[in-house]
């Protein structure tokens, strides 16, 4: 899925999304540079904005290992790295998204800390992530629940979004049954975002 061009910087919580080639505006807290063309996830959608806001609640992230499933432009992985995470693995099944994500890592000076994989969750062999993020459809979050929780270390965080309001209880019940507890829940106009902790 592609989005239109970003024409001017805009603020999302502590982050200011800055289009490629433009200077960050005066007084912005954390500038986050996005290419003008690319995959879904420029920060304007309510699920992305909610995740960016929740990421700030996850701090301190110093040295954390992060997995971003369905990364799109990589905006959430980049945000986590800008907040101090040590490394981020961004996974998306769409090749244009993977290319866009890798480009955005470079634009933010994060090439050495951000890695992009074009593929499915099954291709990830690493475990013990401090933070697992998935801003994807609820009908994907359900069957992947065991795997996503399994990839998270004990005491680690799971950030889920893209959940339609009518599916929020089903997702909550599924993940809490796997040993997660709710830390926060943001209810938007159409979608819900959960921040969970693996017990």
C-alpha positions as CSV (number, residue, x, y, z in Angstrom):
1,X,0.0,0.0,0.0
2,X,1.4,3.4,-0.9
3,X,0.7,6.8,0.5
4,X,0.8,10.3,-0.9
5,X,3.8,12.5,-0.5
6,X,4.5,14.3,2.8
7,X,4.6,18.0,1.9
8,X,5.5,19.5,5.3
9,X,6.7,18.4,8.7
10,X,4.0,17.5,11.3
11,X,4.1,16.5,14.9
12,X,3.0,13.2,16.4
13,X,3.5,13.2,20.2
14,X,7.3,13.8,20.8
15,X,8.1,13.1,17.2
16,X,8.2,15.5,14.3
17,X,7.9,13.7,11.0
18,X,10.2,15.5,8.6
19,X,10.1,14.9,4.8
20,X,13.3,13.9,3.1
21,X,15.3,16.9,2.0
22,X,13.7,19.3,4.5
23,X,15.3,20.7,7.7
24,X,13.6,19.9,11.0
25,X,11.6,22.9,12.3
26,X,12.8,24.9,15.2
27,X,11.8,23.6,18.6
28,X,10.9,20.0,17.5
29,X,11.7,17.3,20.1
30,X,12.6,14.2,18.1
31,X,12.9,14.6,14.3
32,X,12.1,11.5,12.3
33,X,12.9,11.7,8.6
34,X,10.6,9.9,6.1
35,X,11.2,9.4,2.4
36,X,8.6,11.2,0.2
37,X,7.7,8.0,-1.5
38,X,7.2,4.6,0.0
39,X,5.0,2.1,1.8
40,X,2.2,2.5,4.3
41,X,3.1,4.3,7.6
42,X,4.0,7.9,7.5
43,X,2.6,8.7,10.9
44,X,-0.7,10.2,9.8
45,X,-2.9,7.1,10.4
46,X,-4.4,6.8,13.8
47,X,-2.8,3.4,14.5
48,X,0.7,4.6,13.6
49,X,0.2,7.7,15.7
50,X,-1.0,5.7,18.7
51,X,2.0,3.3,18.4
52,X,4.4,6.3,18.4
53,X,2.7,7.6,21.5
54,X,2.9,4.2,23.2
55,X,6.5,3.9,22.3
56,X,7.3,6.9,24.5
57,X,5.5,5.1,27.3
58,X,7.9,2.1,26.8
59,X,11.0,4.2,27.7
60,X,13.7,3.7,28.8
61,X,14.5,1.6,25.7
62,X,18.3,2.0,26.1
63,X,19.9,-1.0,24.4
64,X,16.6,-2.8,23.7
65,X,16.2,-5.3,20.9
66,X,13.1,-4.6,18.8
67,X,11.1,-6.5,16.3
68,X,8.7,-4.6,14.0
69,X,6.4,-6.9,12.1
70,X,4.6,-5.4,9.1
71,X,7.0,-2.5,9.3
72,X,6.0,-0.7,6.1
73,X,8.2,2.4,6.0
74,X,9.9,1.3,9.2
75,X,8.6,4.4,11.1
76,X,8.0,2.4,14.4
77,X,11.4,0.7,14.3
78,X,13.1,4.0,13.6
79,X,11.2,5.7,16.4
80,X,12.3,2.9,18.8
81,X,15.9,3.4,17.8
82,X,15.6,7.2,18.2
83,X,14.3,6.5,21.7
84,X,17.5,4.6,22.5
85,X,16.9,1.0,21.4
86,X,20.0,-0.8,20.5
87,X,18.8,-2.7,17.4
88,X,15.7,-3.1,15.4
89,X,14.6,-5.9,13.0
90,X,11.9,-4.7,10.5
91,X,10.0,-7.4,8.7
92,X,7.5,-6.9,5.8
93,X,6.2,-9.2,3.1
94,X,6.2,-6.4,0.5
95,X,9.5,-5.8,-1.3
96,X,8.8,-2.1,-1.9
97,X,8.1,-1.7,1.8
98,X,11.5,-3.3,2.7
99,X,13.3,-1.0,0.2
100,X,11.5,2.0,1.7
101,X,12.3,0.9,5.2
102,X,16.0,0.4,4.5
103,X,16.1,3.9,2.8
104,X,14.5,5.4,5.9
105,X,17.0,3.8,8.2
106,X,19.7,5.4,6.1
107,X,18.0,8.8,6.1
108,X,17.9,8.7,9.9
109,X,21.6,7.6,10.2
110,X,20.6,4.2,11.6
111,X,22.0,1.8,9.0
112,X,24.1,0.0,11.5
113,X,21.3,-0.6,14.0
114,X,18.3,-1.2,11.7
115,X,18.0,-4.3,9.6
116,X,15.2,-5.0,7.1
117,X,13.9,-8.4,6.1
118,X,11.5,-9.0,3.2
119,X,9.5,-12.1,4.3
120,X,7.2,-13.5,6.8
121,X,7.5,-14.0,10.6
122,X,8.4,-17.7,10.0
123,X,11.8,-16.6,8.6
124,X,12.8,-15.0,12.0
125,X,14.9,-17.4,14.1
126,X,15.9,-14.9,16.8
127,X,14.0,-14.8,20.1
128,X,14.1,-12.8,23.3
129,X,13.2,-9.4,21.9
130,X,12.7,-6.7,24.5
131,X,9.9,-5.2,22.4
132,X,7.8,-6.8,19.7
133,X,5.6,-4.4,17.6
134,X,2.9,-5.4,15.1
135,X,0.7,-2.8,13.6
136,X,-1.2,-5.1,11.3
137,X,-4.7,-6.5,10.7
138,X,-6.4,-8.3,13.6
139,X,-7.0,-11.4,11.5
140,X,-3.2,-11.8,11.3
141,X,-2.6,-10.9,14.9
142,X,-4.8,-13.8,16.1
143,X,-3.0,-16.7,14.4
144,X,0.4,-15.2,15.0
145,X,-0.2,-14.7,18.8
146,X,1.7,-17.7,20.0
147,X,4.7,-16.8,17.8
148,X,4.8,-13.1,18.7
149,X,4.6,-13.8,22.4
150,X,7.1,-16.6,22.0
151,X,9.6,-14.1,20.4
152,X,9.3,-11.8,23.4
153,X,11.5,-12.2,26.4
154,X,10.0,-12.5,29.9
155,X,9.2,-9.0,31.1
156,X,9.4,-7.7,27.5
157,X,6.7,-5.5,25.8
158,X,4.3,-6.4,23.0
159,X,2.8,-3.4,21.1
160,X,-0.2,-4.3,19.0
161,X,-2.3,-2.1,16.7
162,X,-4.5,-2.2,13.6
163,X,-7.2,-3.8,15.7
164,X,-10.8,-2.7,14.8
165,X,-13.0,-1.8,17.7
166,X,-15.1,-4.8,17.3
167,X,-12.1,-7.2,17.6
168,X,-10.5,-5.6,20.7
169,X,-11.8,-8.0,23.3
170,X,-10.9,-11.1,21.2
171,X,-7.3,-9.9,20.8
172,X,-7.1,-8.9,24.4
173,X,-8.3,-12.4,25.5
174,X,-6.0,-14.2,23.1
175,X,-2.8,-12.4,24.2
176,X,-3.6,-12.4,28.0
177,X,-4.3,-16.1,27.8
178,X,-0.7,-16.5,26.6
179,X,0.7,-14.8,29.7
180,X,0.6,-11.1,28.7
181,X,-0.9,-8.4,30.9
182,X,-2.3,-5.1,29.7
183,X,-0.2,-2.1,30.5
184,X,-2.2,0.4,28.4
185,X,-5.0,0.6,25.9
186,X,-5.6,3.4,23.5
187,X,-9.0,3.5,21.8
188,X,-9.2,5.6,18.6
189,X,-12.0,6.4,16.3
190,X,-11.8,3.1,14.5
191,X,-8.9,1.1,16.0
192,X,-7.4,0.0,19.3
193,X,-3.8,-0.1,20.3
194,X,-2.6,-2.4,23.2
195,X,0.7,-2.2,25.1
196,X,1.2,-5.5,26.8
197,X,3.9,-7.1,29.0
198,X,4.9,-10.7,28.9
199,X,4.8,-12.1,32.4
